[in-house]
Amino acid sequence: MSTTVVRAACPHDCPDTCAMRVTVTDGVAVKVQGDPDHPPTHGALCTKVSRYPERTYHAERVLHPLRRVGPKGRGQFERVSWDAALGEIATRLQTIAGRGPGAAQAILPYSYAGTMGLLQGESMDRRFFHKLGASQLDRTICSSAGGDALAATYGAKVGMHLAHYAESRLIVIWGSNSIASNLHFWTFAQAAKRAGAKLICIDPRKTETADKCHQHIGLLPGTDGALALGLMHELIVNDWLDHDYIEDHTEGWPKLRERALQWPPERAAEVCGITADEVRNLARDYGTTQPAAIRLNYGMQRVRGGGNAVRLIAILPCLIGAWRHRAGGLLLSASGWFKPAVDSAALQRPDLMPTPRPRVINMSTIGDELLREASPAFGPKVEALIVYNSNPVAVAPESTKVVRGFAREDLFTVVLEHFMTDTADLADIVLPATTQLEHLDLHTSYGHTYALINEAAIAPLGEAKQNTQIFRELAACMGFTDACFADSDEALARIAFKRDVSFDALREHGWVKLPIADARFANGGFATPSGKCVIDSPVHGVPDHVPNYESPSSAPELAQRFPLAMISPPARNFLNSSFVNVKSLRDIEGEPLVEIHEADARARGIVTGQQVRVFNDRGTHVCKAVLSPRARPGVVNGLGVWWRKLGPNGTNVNELTHQRLTDIGRAPAFYDCLVDVQPADASAS
């Protein structure tokens, strides 16, 4: 018997980016553990990823190429060879692209963060579509509102070092269920708590994280910007400001100061659905405690005004001089620290694109885009779609339209997948892709500053192939002869970083830490042209509270018909739509459910365990109701993202969300959604 331990990295869309050790016995991965030597991971993995072998060896793995033989959506496929599958794909794409200049824009790639790897996520695939001249995809579905807002304020997506939260005296966890979605940050927050720090959770839902904090502020969805302005008001009137830091390291404060003075606690509290004392006391805690740190996460930016709200919150640490301390400041994303180090152009080869460059299509409005006809403004109708590292039929907003688009008989759809997801069910060709245990990859992080390597622990199962290999072979079938399409995965890995990180060092040690100073912004030095925190942006102006699209103040008639706000945070044991089909994890979650406050349930004759209809003008989602103190009055929590086909009526919460975009970043407003709830057996309204 032969046993080895292989260095690996978690590939999923989570800020922790854990280092892993995979135990392999006689060619079989038998155990996945957190690497105890990697400082952010310190030996611990979440429940989901610790069961990764169950996912890799799942009985329902797609292990051979499949071709549809029945009506779309019926799940009728036959096994075909790789040559037949790739040949058919190449023929269809060549037919479309061969119609003339710009015709290849009728072909659209659709991918996101099913893997966060530099190789399997954004290398050979990008080269292929750039050479083809396909439409470009605006990858906005998760974080672009907050990311663009942070970059507009600090110049890049940068922030505190993760480990320094252990030294903070006050930690404000804003829009994050850290226990479920940022486990290793929570470890450092707990260390701070044991040392006497105060932890405050701001979230519409009373999460598992809120349970463990000293205080929970349960504001209404989409009102975070109003709360930030109310805090600024109190910082000003009580003179809890670091005037020197503001003067030396910010630009545009006078205009925002004037705006904030119009937001006394009573006004902010009314908008947020909390008490004025909660605003006052939070401002006092924040303004009088050093070092004070904010852990901001992406939940709060999934509303119409999400970008403005992130800008306002990101300004707060500058007002009190929190950045002077290494344990003070803010972290939303650390991914900007990696941008100078990663050679994206070498990996992705944008120089292969034709001139003029192809159009850009927003992934967050894929439902509308697939139903759009050709026009001078839009260009050609989308005729072919290649989906990888994503499950858009489950995760994209307003899924009724998404399903209609994918069900078009004249749309040729290819899906690279591990399982027959909702999206794969609507494909014409399904190609078997490797999991993280079966390929080489490199990873950066958006929660810490370590680059990591993932070595292939086992050989690919069945006929599964790496994403990189699939696009290499497809390029060959298309007749692409550029030398870059012959690059091996190791060759890609060796050019992935242009500074600070070497492939050999990664291979030897497993990870490399970027050389970033502890208190990076103690003396300013932000990544903006002036080196200062930008408050009055030349593009976005002075930030303000922007009300939701769907709220009593902005849409009173709609709110009369659909009086409950709905947010759809991830279920604890899933990661977006990944892991939903892992039985041990699905058994923990049980079934699709909506959390509803007792008062809202009583008014509707709803009891715990009852099947209910959650509905609005966009659709109806049937699930189980749970009367829960985790739901505040007027807000229901539709935990997601379940596969649609596992729902009682073949839907999930995205049946109810809309495709309107955020104020900054062109992102979806998933948590800006009004609904009502009725017992499932009640007559439709």
C-alpha positions in Angstrom: 0.0 0.0 0.0 1.4 3.4 -1.0 0.3 6.6 0.8 1.3 10.2 -0.1 0.2 13.6 1.1 -0.3 16.3 -1.6 -0.4 20.0 -1.2 -3.6 21.6 -2.4 -5.8 24.7 -2.2 -9.5 25.1 -1.8 -10.8 26.4 -5.2 -14.2 27.8 -4.1 -15.6 31.4 -4.0 -14.7 32.1 -0.4 -12.3 34.6 1.1 -10.5 32.0 3.1 -8.7 30.2 0.2 -7.5 27.5 2.5 -4.3 25.5 2.1 -5.1 21.7 2.1 -3.3 18.4 2.5 -4.8 15.6 0.5 -4.0 12.0 1.6 -3.8 9.6 -1.3 -3.6 5.9 -0.8 -3.0 3.7 -3.9 -4.2 6.4 -6.2 -7.4 7.2 -4.2 -7.9 10.4 -2.3 -9.0 9.3 1.2 -8.8 12.4 3.2 -8.7 16.2 2.8 -7.5 18.3 5.7 -6.6 21.9 6.4 -2.8 22.5 6.4 -1.8 23.3 9.9 1.3 25.2 8.7 -0.5 27.7 6.6 -1.2 30.7 8.9 -4.7 31.7 7.7 -5.9 28.0 7.5 -4.2 26.7 10.7 -5.4 23.2 10.0 -9.1 23.9 9.8 -11.5 23.4 6.9 -15.2 24.1 6.7 -17.6 21.2 6.7 -18.2 21.5 3.0 -14.6 21.2 1.8 -13.6 18.7 4.4 -15.9 16.3 2.6 -14.4 17.0 -0.8 -13.6 13.3 -1.6 -17.4 12.7 -1.3 -17.9 15.2 -4.1 -15.0 14.0 -6.3 -16.1 10.3 -6.1 -19.8 11.1 -6.2 -21.8 8.4 -8.0 -23.4 11.1 -10.2 -20.2 12.5 -11.5 -20.2 13.3 -15.2 -17.3 11.2 -16.5 -17.9 11.0 -20.2 -19.0 13.5 -22.9 -22.7 13.6 -23.5 -24.9 14.7 -26.3 -28.6 15.6 -26.0 -31.0 13.3 -27.7 -34.4 14.4 -26.4 -36.2 17.7 -25.9 -34.3 20.4 -24.0 -34.6 20.1 -20.3 -35.8 16.4 -20.3 -32.4 15.1 -19.3 -32.1 12.7 -22.2 -28.4 12.3 -23.3 -26.3 9.7 -24.9 -22.6 9.1 -24.4 -20.3 10.1 -27.2 -16.5 10.2 -27.8 -14.4 13.3 -27.1 -13.6 13.5 -30.8 -17.3 13.5 -31.7 -18.2 16.1 -29.0 -15.4 18.5 -29.9 -15.9 18.0 -33.6 -19.6 19.0 -33.3 -18.8 22.0 -31.1 -16.1 23.2 -33.5 -18.4 22.8 -36.5 -21.2 24.8 -34.9 -18.9 27.6 -33.7 -17.1 27.8 -37.1 -20.4 28.0 -38.9 -21.4 31.0 -36.7 -18.0 32.7 -36.8 -17.7 32.2 -40.6 -20.5 34.5 -41.5 -18.3 37.5 -41.6 -16.6 40.2 -39.5 -18.0 40.4 -36.0 -20.2 37.3 -36.5 -18.5 35.4 -33.7 -20.0 37.8 -31.2 -23.1 35.5 -31.5 -21.0 33.2 -29.3 -20.8 33.9 -25.6 -18.7 32.3 -22.8 -20.4 32.2 -19.4 -18.1 31.5 -16.4 -17.5 32.6 -12.9 -16.0 31.3 -9.7 -16.8 27.6 -9.7 -13.0 27.5 -9.4 -11.0 30.6 -8.4 -7.9 29.2 -10.0 -5.7 31.2 -12.3 -5.3 28.3 -14.7 -8.6 26.4 -14.7 -10.6 29.6 -14.2 -9.0 32.3 -16.5 -6.2 31.2 -18.8 -6.6 28.9 -21.8 -10.3 29.6 -21.9 -9.8 33.3 -22.3 -7.2 32.8 -25.0 -9.7 30.6 -26.9 -12.6 33.1 -26.8 -10.3 36.1 -27.5 -8.9 34.4 -30.6 -12.4 33.4 -31.7 -13.7 37.0 -31.4 -16.6 35.9 -29.2 -18.6 38.4 -27.1 -16.8 39.3 -23.9 -18.6 38.5 -20.5 -18.9 41.2 -17.9 -18.4 39.0 -14.8 -20.5 40.9 -12.3 -22.7 38.4 -10.5 -21.1 38.4 -7.1 -18.9 41.3 -6.1 -18.5 44.0 -8.7 -20.7 46.6 -7.0 -18.6 46.5 -3.8 -15.3 45.9 -5.6 -15.7 48.9 -8.0 -16.9 51.1 -5.1 -13.9 50.1 -3.0 -11.5 50.8 -5.9 -13.1 54.2 -6.4 -12.4 55.0 -2.8 -9.0 53.4 -2.1 -7.8 53.0 -5.7 -7.9 49.1 -5.5 -9.5 46.3 -3.7 -7.3 46.3 -0.7 -7.6 46.3 3.1 -6.4 45.0 6.4 -4.4 41.9 7.0 -6.6 39.1 8.2 -4.5 38.1 11.2 -4.4 41.6 12.7 -8.1 41.4 13.6 -7.0 39.4 16.6 -5.5 42.6 18.0 -8.6 44.8 17.4 -10.5 46.3 20.3 -13.7 46.7 18.4 -14.8 44.6 15.4 -17.9 45.6 13.3 -18.9 42.6 11.2 -21.0 44.3 8.5 -23.1 42.2 6.1 -21.2 38.9 6.8 -22.2 35.6 8.4 -18.6 34.9 9.1 -19.1 31.6 10.8 -20.6 30.2 7.6 -18.8 32.1 4.9 -15.5 33.3 6.4 -14.6 30.8 9.0 -10.9 31.8 9.4 -11.6 35.4 9.9 -14.0 34.3 12.6 -11.1 32.5 14.4 -9.2 35.8 14.6 -12.3 37.7 15.7 -12.8 35.1 18.5 -9.3 35.6 19.6 -9.9 39.4 19.8 -13.1 38.7 21.8 -11.3 36.6 24.3 -8.8 39.4 24.7 -11.7 41.8 25.5 -12.7 43.2 22.2 -16.4 44.0 21.5 -18.0 42.4 18.4 -21.0 44.0 16.7 -22.8 42.3 13.9 -24.8 44.4 11.4 -27.1 42.3 9.2 -30.9 42.1 8.4 -30.7 38.4 9.4 -29.9 37.3 13.0 -27.2 35.0 11.8 -25.1 32.4 13.6 -22.4 35.0 13.7 -24.8 37.5 15.3 -25.5 35.0 18.0 -21.9 35.0 19.0 -21.4 38.8 19.0 -22.0 41.2 21.8 -24.6 43.1 19.8 -26.7 42.6 16.6 -28.1 45.5 14.7 -30.9 44.1 12.4 -31.3 46.9 9.9 -33.6 46.6 6.8 -32.0 45.4 3.6 -30.5 48.2 1.5 -30.2 50.7 4.3 -26.5 50.3 5.1 -25.6 53.6 3.5 -28.1 55.5 5.7 -26.6 53.9 8.8 -23.1 54.9 7.7 -24.3 58.5 7.2 -26.0 58.4 10.7 -22.7 57.3 12.2 -20.8 60.1 10.4 -23.3 62.6 11.8 -22.5 61.4 15.4 -18.7 61.4 14.7 -18.9 65.0 13.6 -21.2 66.4 16.3 -19.2 64.7 19.1 -15.9 65.4 17.5 -14.8 61.8 17.4 -12.7 62.6 14.3 -9.0 62.4 13.5 -8.8 65.8 11.9 -5.1 65.4 10.9 -5.8 62.1 9.1 -8.8 63.6 7.3 -6.8 66.6 6.2 -3.7 64.8 5.1 -5.1 61.6 3.6 -8.6 62.2 2.2 -10.0 64.4 -0.5 -13.5 65.7 -0.7 -14.5 65.5 3.0 -16.2 68.9 3.3 -19.0 68.0 0.8 -19.7 64.7 2.6 -19.5 66.4 6.0 -22.3 68.7 4.9 -24.4 65.7 3.7 -23.8 63.7 6.9 -25.0 66.5 9.1 -28.4 66.0 7.4 -28.6 62.5 8.9 -29.2 62.7 12.6 -29.7 59.4 14.4 -33.5 59.7 14.2 -33.5 60.0 10.4 -31.1 57.1 10.0 -33.0 54.9 12.4 -36.3 55.5 10.7 -34.8 54.5 7.3 -33.0 51.5 8.7 -35.8 50.2 10.9 -33.8 50.4 14.1 -33.7 52.7 17.1 -31.9 56.0 17.3 -30.0 54.8 20.3 -28.6 51.9 18.2 -27.1 54.5 15.9 -25.8 56.7 18.7 -24.2 53.8 20.6 -22.6 52.3 17.6 -21.1 55.7 16.7 -19.8 56.1 20.2 -18.2 52.6 20.3 -16.7 53.2 16.9 -15.5 56.8 17.5 -14.0 56.2 20.9 -12.4 52.7 20.6 -9.0 52.1 19.0 -8.0 50.1 17.2 -11.4 49.7 15.5 -11.9 47.3 12.5 -14.7 46.7 10.1 -15.1 43.3 8.3 -17.3 44.2 5.4 -18.7 41.5 3.2 -20.6 41.3 -0.1 -24.1 40.7 1.2 -24.8 44.3 1.8 -23.9 45.5 -1.7 -26.5 43.3 -3.5 -29.0 46.1 -3.6 -29.6 49.1 -5.8 -27.5 51.4 -3.7 -24.8 48.8 -2.8 -21.9 50.7 -4.4 -22.7 54.0 -2.6 -23.1 52.1 0.7 -19.7 50.5 0.3 -18.1 53.8 -0.4 -19.6 55.4 2.7 -18.6 52.5 4.9 -15.0 52.5 3.5 -14.7 56.2 4.4 -15.4 55.6 8.1 -12.0 54.3 9.0 -10.4 57.4 7.6 -12.6 59.7 9.6 -11.4 58.2 13.0 -7.8 57.5 11.9 -8.3 53.7 12.3 -5.8 53.1 9.5 -3.0 54.4 11.8 -3.1 51.0 13.6 -2.4 47.6 11.9 -5.4 46.2 13.8 -7.6 49.1 12.5 -9.3 49.8 9.2 -11.4 47.7 7.0 -11.4 44.6 4.8 -13.8 43.8 2.1 -11.4 42.3 -0.4 -7.7 41.8 -0.5 -7.6 40.7 -4.2 -6.2 44.1 -5.3 -2.9 43.3 -3.5 -2.4 40.5 -6.0 -3.1 42.6 -9.1 0.5 43.9 -9.6 1.8 40.3 -9.1 -0.4 38.4 -11.4 0.4 38.5 -15.2 -3.1 38.4 -16.4 -2.2 39.5 -19.9 0.3 36.6 -20.3 -2.3 34.1 -19.1 -5.3 35.5 -21.0 -3.8 37.0 -24.1 -6.2 39.9 -24.8 -4.0 40.8 -27.7 -5.6 37.9 -29.6 -8.9 39.8 -29.8 -9.9 41.3 -33.1 -10.2 45.0 -33.7 -12.7 46.5 -33.0 -13.0 44.5 -29.8 -16.1 42.4 -29.4 -19.1 43.6 -27.4 -19.5 43.1 -23.7 -22.5 41.2 -22.3 -23.4 41.4 -18.6 -23.7 38.0 -17.0 -26.2 39.4 -14.5 -28.8 40.0 -17.2 -28.3 36.7 -19.0 -32.1 36.1 -18.9 -32.7 39.2 -21.0 -29.7 38.8 -23.2 -30.7 35.3 -24.3 -34.2 36.5 -25.2 -33.0 39.5 -27.1 -33.2 39.6 -30.9 -30.5 41.0 -33.1 -30.4 44.8 -33.5 -28.1 47.6 -34.5 -27.7 48.5 -30.8 -27.2 44.9 -29.4 -25.6 43.2 -32.4 -26.2 39.6 -33.3 -28.5 37.4 -31.3 -26.7 35.0 -29.0 -26.7 31.7 -30.9 -24.1 29.7 -28.9 -23.2 29.6 -25.2 -20.3 27.8 -23.6 -20.8 27.5 -19.8 -18.1 26.5 -17.4 -17.4 27.1 -13.7 -20.9 28.3 -13.2 -24.6 27.1 -13.0 -26.5 30.2 -14.3 -29.9 28.5 -14.5 -29.8 28.2 -10.7 -27.7 31.3 -9.7 -28.6 34.1 -12.1 -31.5 36.5 -11.2 -35.0 36.3 -12.5 -34.6 32.7 -13.4 -37.9 32.3 -15.2 -36.3 34.3 -18.1 -33.0 32.5 -17.7 -34.8 29.1 -18.2 -36.7 30.5 -21.2 -33.4 31.6 -22.7 -31.6 28.4 -22.2 -34.6 26.4 -23.5 -34.4 28.1 -26.9 -34.2 25.4 -29.6 -32.0 27.6 -31.7 -29.4 28.1 -28.9 -26.4 25.8 -29.0 -25.2 25.3 -25.4 -22.1 23.5 -24.2 -21.6 22.9 -20.5 -18.3 21.8 -18.8 -19.4 20.2 -15.5 -18.9 17.7 -12.7 -22.6 17.0 -12.4 -25.9 17.3 -14.2 -26.9 20.7 -12.8 -29.9 22.7 -13.7 -27.8 24.3 -16.5 -26.4 21.0 -17.7 -29.9 19.7 -18.1 -30.5 22.3 -20.7 -27.3 21.7 -22.6 -26.7 20.2 -26.1 -23.3 18.9 -25.2 -22.0 18.2 -21.7 -18.2 17.8 -21.2 -16.8 16.1 -18.1 -14.4 18.5 -16.2 -11.9 17.6 -13.5 -12.4 18.6 -9.8 -9.7 20.3 -7.7 -8.1 17.0 -6.7 -7.5 16.1 -10.4 -5.6 19.1 -11.8 -2.8 21.6 -11.2 -3.8 25.2 -10.4 -2.6 28.4 -8.7 -4.7 30.6 -6.4 -4.7 34.1 -5.1 -7.2 35.1 -2.4 -9.6 37.9 -1.6 -9.4 37.4 2.1 -5.7 37.2 2.8 -2.4 37.8 1.1 -1.0 34.4 0.4 -0.7 32.8 -3.1 -1.1 29.0 -3.1 -0.5 26.0 -5.3 -2.9 23.2 -5.9 -1.1 20.0 -7.1 -3.0 17.3 -8.8 -3.5 14.6 -6.1 -5.1 11.9 -8.3 -5.5 11.1 -12.0 -8.7 12.4 -13.7 -11.6 10.0 -13.2 -13.2 8.5 -16.2 -12.7 10.7 -19.2 -12.7 14.0 -17.3 -10.3 16.6 -18.6 -9.0 19.9 -17.2 -10.6 23.1 -18.4 -7.3 24.0 -19.9 -7.0 20.8 -21.8 -10.6 21.1 -23.1 -9.9 24.5 -24.5 -6.5 23.4 -25.9 -8.2 20.6 -27.8 -11.1 22.8 -28.9 -8.6 25.3 -30.2 -6.9 22.6 -32.3 -10.3 21.5 -33.7 -10.9 25.1 -34.7 -7.6 25.3 -36.5 -6.0 27.8 -34.1 -2.3 27.4 -34.7 -0.9 30.2 -32.3 1.9 28.7 -30.2 0.1 29.8 -27.0 -2.5 27.1 -27.4 0.1 24.5 -26.9 1.2 25.8 -23.5 1.0 23.1 -20.8 -0.5 23.7 -17.4 3.0 23.9 -15.9 4.0 26.4 -18.6 1.0 28.5 -17.7 1.8 28.3 -14.0 5.3 29.5 -14.6 4.2 32.7 -16.3 1.2 33.4 -14.0 3.2 35.7 -11.6 5.4 38.5 -12.8 6.7 39.5 -9.3 6.7 38.6 -5.6 5.7 35.0 -6.3 7.6 32.2 -8.1 6.2 28.9 -9.2 9.2 27.0 -7.8 8.7 28.6 -4.4 5.0 27.6 -4.5 5.9 24.1 -5.4 8.4 23.8 -2.6 6.5 25.5 0.2 2.8 25.4 -0.9 2.3 29.1 -0.5 4.0 32.5 -0.7 3.0 35.6 1.3 3.0 38.9 -0.5 5.4 41.6 0.9 2.8 44.1 2.2 3.5 46.3 5.2 1.4 45.8 8.4 -0.3 49.2 8.7 -0.2 49.9 5.0 -2.3 53.1 5.1 -1.0 54.6 8.4 0.4 57.5 6.5 -2.1 57.4 3.6 -0.5 56.0 0.5 -3.8 54.7 -1.0 -3.7 53.4 -4.6 -5.5 56.4 -5.9 -3.7 59.0 -8.2 -3.4 61.4 -5.2 -2.5 58.7 -2.7 -5.6 59.8 -0.7 -8.9 58.2 0.1 -11.3 59.6 -2.5 -14.5 60.9 -1.1 -15.7 63.2 -3.9 -15.1 60.9 -6.9 -14.8 62.5 -10.4 -16.9 59.6 -11.7 -19.4 58.9 -8.9 -19.5 62.2 -7.0 -20.1 62.3 -3.2 -21.7 59.1 -1.9 -25.2 59.1 -0.6 -27.9 56.7 0.6 -29.6 55.2 -2.5 -33.0 53.6 -1.7 -33.8 50.1 -3.0 -35.7 49.7 -6.3 -38.3 47.8 -4.3 -39.2 49.4 -1.0 -42.2 51.2 0.6 -40.5 54.6 0.0 -39.4 54.1 -3.6 -42.3 51.8 -4.8 -45.2 52.3 -2.5 -47.8 50.6 -4.8 -45.6 47.6 -5.2 -45.0 47.4 -1.4 -48.8 47.4 -0.8 -49.1 44.2 -2.9 -45.8 42.6 -1.8 -45.1 43.9 1.8 -42.2 41.7 2.7 -38.6 42.3 1.8 -36.7 39.1 0.9 -33.0 38.4 1.1 -31.5 35.2 -0.1 -28.2 34.5 1.8 -26.5 31.2 1.2 -27.4 28.1 3.2 -24.5 27.3 5.6 -23.6 24.0 4.0 -23.7 25.0 0.4 -21.5 27.5 -1.5 -23.7 29.2 -4.0 -25.0 26.1 -5.9 -22.0 24.0 -5.3 -22.3 21.0 -2.9 -26.1 21.0 -3.2 -26.0 17.4 -4.5 -23.6 16.1 -1.8 -25.9 14.0 0.2 -24.3 14.4 3.6 -24.5 18.2 3.3 -28.0 18.2 1.8 -29.1 16.0 4.7 -27.9 18.7 7.1 -29.8 21.5 5.3 -32.9 19.4 4.8 -34.9 21.1 2.2 -35.5 24.6 0.7 -37.0 26.9 3.3 -37.9 30.5 4.1 -37.4 32.0 7.5 -40.2 34.3 8.6 -40.8 36.3 11.7 -43.6 35.1 14.0 -45.7 38.2 13.6 -45.6 38.1 9.8 -46.4 34.4 9.9 -49.3 34.8 12.3 -50.9 37.5 10.1 -50.8 35.0 7.2 -51.9 31.9 9.0 -48.5 30.2 8.6 -47.0 27.7 11.0 -43.5 26.2 11.1 -43.1 23.3 8.7 -45.9 24.4 6.4 -45.4 24.5 2.7 -45.8 28.1 1.5 -45.8 30.1 -1.7 -43.3 33.0 -1.8 -44.3 35.1 -4.7 -44.3 38.4 -6.6 -45.0 39.5 -10.2 -41.9 37.6 -11.4 -42.9 34.2 -10.2 -43.7 31.8 -7.3 -41.4 29.7 -5.3 -42.7 26.9 -3.1 -40.8 25.9 0.0 -41.1 25.1 3.7 -41.7 28.0 6.2 -39.8 28.2 9.4 -40.9 30.7 12.1 -37.6 31.9 13.2 -36.0 34.7 15.4 -33.4 34.9 12.6 -36.0 36.8 10.5 -36.8 40.4 11.5 -40.3 41.7 11.1 -41.0 42.7 7.5 -38.1 40.6 6.1 -38.1 37.0 5.0 -34.9 35.0 4.4 -35.0 32.6 1.5 -31.9 30.5 2.0 -30.2 29.4 -1.2 -29.0 28.5 -3.6 -30.7 25.2 -4.1 -30.8 23.6 -7.5 -34.2 24.4 -9.1 -35.0 20.7 -9.7 -34.7 20.0 -6.0 -37.5 22.5 -5.2 -41.1 21.3 -4.7 -42.2 23.2 -7.7 -39.0 23.2 -9.7 -37.8 26.6 -8.6 -35.5 28.3 -6.2 -35.4 31.8 -4.7 -34.1 33.4 -8.0 -37.5 32.8 -9.4 -38.3 36.0 -7.5 -35.2 38.2 -8.0 -34.9 40.8 -10.7 -32.3 41.8 -13.3 -32.0 45.5 -12.4 -28.4 46.5 -11.7 -26.6 48.3 -8.8 -25.7 52.0 -8.8 -22.0 51.1 -9.3 -20.4 48.0 -10.8 -23.3 46.8 -13.0 -24.1 44.1 -10.5 -27.3 42.3 -9.6 -29.5 43.5 -6.8 -30.4 40.1 -5.4 -31.4 41.4 -1.9 -33.5 44.2 -3.3 -36.7 42.2 -3.7 -40.3 42.5 -2.4 -42.5 39.4 -2.0 -45.5 38.1 -0.1 -45.9 34.7 1.5 -49.1 32.5 1.7 -49.8 28.9 2.7 -49.2 26.8 -0.5 -52.8 25.6 -0.5 -54.2 29.1 -0.4 -55.8 30.5 -3.6 -53.4 32.4 -5.8 -53.6 36.2 -5.4 
